Amino acid sequence: MMQRIRLNGELYSPTNLACFVATAKSPKEQEFYQEICSFLSEWFDSKQTVRVQTSGSTGRPKALEVRKTHMQNSAKLTCTYFGLKPDDSALLCMPVRYI
């Protein structure tokens, strides 16, 4: 599995993203990078699942264990549906902390 992720056009790993937490300009920016670092650390570990949380839009938010392969397949289907290719950009207009 790839150990890096593209964010704002740049490739990052959990290690170098941690630097952004330390140099964040505001508490909100620090929280954003910390959230990404935590998720990526869990994503790149040896477990086959990752812990996610529902938004609670239809009830109480729930924490779930989801297979990483299922998330990868879902992302591939989304990219296919929207015709996204490598190096394309897309705007995610929702908090990344929820599924």
C-alpha positions as CSV (number, residue, x, y, z in Angstrom):
1,M,0.0,0.0,0.0
2,M,1.3,3.5,-0.8
3,Q,2.7,5.2,2.2
4,R,2.0,8.8,1.0
5,I,-1.0,10.9,0.2
6,R,-1.4,13.9,-2.1
7,L,-2.7,17.0,-0.3
8,N,-3.0,20.4,-2.1
9,G,-0.9,19.0,-4.9
10,E,2.0,17.9,-2.7
11,L,2.9,14.3,-1.5
12,Y,2.9,13.8,2.2
13,S,3.5,10.9,4.6
14,P,2.2,10.7,8.2
15,T,5.7,11.7,9.3
16,N,6.1,14.9,7.4
17,L,2.5,15.9,8.0
18,A,3.2,15.9,11.7
19,C,5.5,18.9,11.1
20,F,2.4,20.8,9.9
21,V,0.8,20.2,13.3
22,A,3.7,21.8,15.1
23,T,3.8,24.8,12.8
24,A,0.1,25.4,12.3
25,K,-0.9,29.1,12.4
26,S,-4.2,28.6,14.3
27,P,-5.8,26.0,16.6
28,K,-8.2,25.1,13.8
29,E,-5.4,24.5,11.4
30,Q,-3.6,22.4,14.0
31,E,-6.7,20.3,14.6
32,F,-7.1,19.8,10.8
33,Y,-3.5,18.5,10.4
34,Q,-3.7,16.4,13.6
35,E,-6.8,14.7,12.3
36,I,-5.2,13.9,9.0
37,C,-2.0,12.6,10.8
38,S,-4.1,10.4,13.1
39,F,-6.1,8.9,10.2
40,L,-3.0,8.3,8.0
41,S,-1.1,6.6,10.9
42,E,-4.0,4.2,11.3
43,W,-4.5,3.8,7.5
44,F,-0.8,2.8,7.0
45,D,-0.6,0.4,10.0
46,S,-0.7,-3.3,9.5
47,K,-4.4,-3.8,10.4
48,Q,-6.9,-4.5,7.7
49,T,-9.5,-2.2,9.1
50,V,-9.7,1.5,10.0
51,R,-11.9,3.2,12.6
52,V,-14.3,5.7,11.1
53,Q,-17.4,7.6,12.4
54,T,-20.7,8.3,10.9
55,S,-21.9,11.9,10.7
56,G,-25.1,11.2,12.7
57,S,-27.3,12.8,10.1
58,T,-29.9,10.0,10.6
59,G,-29.3,9.4,14.3
60,R,-26.6,9.3,16.8
61,P,-23.0,9.2,15.3
62,K,-21.5,5.8,15.4
63,A,-17.9,4.5,15.4
64,L,-17.3,1.7,12.9
65,E,-14.5,-0.6,11.8
66,V,-14.3,-0.6,8.0
67,R,-12.1,-2.8,5.9
68,K,-9.5,-0.7,4.1
69,T,-10.0,-2.6,0.9
70,H,-13.7,-1.6,1.0
71,M,-12.8,2.1,1.3
72,Q,-10.3,1.8,-1.5
73,N,-12.9,0.2,-3.8
74,S,-15.4,2.9,-2.9
75,A,-12.8,5.6,-3.8
76,K,-12.1,3.9,-7.1
77,L,-15.8,3.7,-7.9
78,T,-16.2,7.4,-7.0
79,C,-13.2,8.4,-9.3
80,T,-14.7,6.3,-12.1
81,Y,-18.1,7.9,-11.7
82,F,-16.7,11.4,-11.8
83,G,-14.2,10.6,-14.5
84,L,-11.3,11.5,-12.3
85,K,-7.8,10.6,-13.4
86,P,-4.4,10.7,-11.5
87,D,-3.4,14.3,-10.8
88,D,-6.9,15.6,-11.1
89,S,-8.3,17.8,-8.3
90,A,-11.7,17.6,-6.6
91,L,-13.2,19.7,-3.9
92,L,-14.7,17.8,-0.9
93,C,-17.3,20.0,0.5
94,M,-17.8,18.2,3.8
95,P,-15.8,17.4,6.9
96,V,-13.4,14.5,6.3
97,R,-13.9,13.2,9.8
98,Y,-17.2,11.6,9.0
99,I,-18.4,8.9,6.6
